[in-house]
């Protein structure tokens, strides 16, 4: 049984090398296509900035209330 597996592995190595070589050559021969649709970059930037501003605003408003809530919870745990 060992001889069969050794023969298979020895025979499969050149086959795998040939397949890898074919893929490399095929990728170099194929023309590179340009992606002309790059998307709406300024729109995504605006959405990201608006989301960050909204989170910062909510955090500024909610921080004192969350701090008080935490302090009340910790005082109840300490009793």
C-alpha positions in Angstrom: 0.0 0.0 0.0 2.9 2.4 0.7 4.3 1.9 -2.8 1.0 3.0 -4.3 0.8 6.2 -2.3 4.4 7.0 -3.0 3.8 6.5 -6.7 0.7 8.7 -6.6 2.4 11.5 -4.8 5.5 11.3 -7.1 3.2 11.4 -10.1 1.0 14.2 -8.8 3.9 16.6 -8.2 4.7 17.2 -11.9 1.0 17.5 -12.6 0.5 20.1 -9.9 3.5 22.0 -11.2 2.1 22.0 -14.7 -1.2 23.3 -13.5 0.4 26.1 -11.5 2.5 27.1 -14.5 -0.6 27.1 -16.8 -2.4 29.4 -14.3 0.6 31.8 -14.1 0.9 32.0 -17.9 -2.9 32.4 -18.4 -3.0 35.3 -15.9 -0.1 37.1 -17.7 -1.5 36.6 -21.2 -5.1 37.7 -20.4 -5.5 41.5 -20.9 -6.0 43.4 -17.7 -9.4 45.1 -17.7 -9.8 48.5 -16.2 -12.6 49.0 -13.7 -14.2 52.2 -14.8 -17.0 52.2 -12.2 -15.1 53.1 -9.1 -18.2 54.2 -7.1 -19.3 57.4 -5.5 -16.4 58.1 -3.2 -17.5 61.6 -2.0 -20.9 60.2 -1.2 -19.4 57.4 1.0 -17.2 60.0 2.7 -20.2 62.2 3.5 -22.2 59.2 4.9 -19.2 58.2 7.1 -18.7 61.7 8.4 -22.4 62.2 9.1 -22.5 58.9 11.0 -19.5 59.9 13.1 -20.9 63.3 13.9 -24.2 61.7 14.9 -22.5 59.2 17.2 -20.4 61.9 18.7 -23.5 64.1 19.3 -25.4 61.3 20.9 -22.4 60.4 23.1 -22.0 64.0 24.2 -25.7 64.1 25.2 -25.9 60.6 26.8 -22.6 60.6 28.7 -23.8 62.4 31.9 -26.9 60.3 32.0 -24.9 57.1 31.6 -22.4 58.2 34.2 -25.2 58.8 36.7 -26.8 55.5 35.9 -23.4 53.7 36.4 -22.8 55.5 39.7 -26.3 54.6 41.0 -25.8 50.9 40.0 -22.4 50.8 41.8 -23.8 52.3 44.9 -26.6 49.7 45.0 -24.0 46.9 44.6 -21.9 48.3 47.4 -24.8 48.1 50.0 
